[in-house]
Structure formats: structure tokens, C-alpha cells
């Protein structure tokens, strides 16, 4: 590996460690954010199903 690859690897590991620490430090907020994202994903899938249903009914 060259210098750039090693630096990118070290920076990536450092960011992973900092991200894990931040998640543990703000665990209740992380849980709320994940719940909100799950709700948004369900909403988007529901909207896609409605649009898909409308398109099939038109045929």
C-alpha cells in the first residue's frame, strides 16, 4: 500500500471510533433518530404502493 492508502485507512478507523463514541454518548437521541428514519421509510414504501396500485388500476 502507498502512503495515501494507509492515511485513508487510519482516518477511516479514527472516524469509526469517534462515530461509535458519539453514538454511545448520545444514545437516546440515536434511538429516536432511528425510530424516525424507520417511520419515514415506511411512509415512503406506503406512498410507492399507493402509486403502484393507481398505475395498475388504470390498466
N, C-alpha and C positions, 0 to 999 in steps of 0.2 A: 504494500500500500504506500501511496505517496503521502506527503505532509497534509494535503488538503483532505484526504480521506480520513486520516487519523484525527485531524481537528474537527471535522464534521461528526465523527463518531463520539468524541469526547463531549462536544457541545450537545449532541443529542442525548447522551446519558445524563448530563447535567440538567437539561431541561426536563427529562423524565423524572428525575429525583425531585426537582423543585415543584413539578406538577403534582406528584404524589403527596408531597408535604403540604401543598396548598389545599389539596382535596381533603386531607385529614384535618387541617386546621379549620376549614370551613365546611365540615361535614353536613350540618343541617341544610345549609344553602345549596350544597351539591345535590342532596336528596331532593329538595324542592325543584331544582332545575331539571333533574332527570324526570321527575313526575310531570313537569310542564312539557318537556320535549315529547314524552310518550303521548300526552294528550294531543299535542299538535300533530304528531304522526298519525294518530287515529283519526283526527279530523280530516287530514289530507286524504287518507285512504277512503274515508266515507264520501268525500266530495268526488273523488275519482270514480267510485262505484255508482254514484248518482248520475254522473255524466255518461259513464259507460252504459248504464241502464237506459238513459234517454236516447242514446245513439242506437241501441238495439231495438227499442220500441219503434223508432222511426222507420226501420227497415221493414 
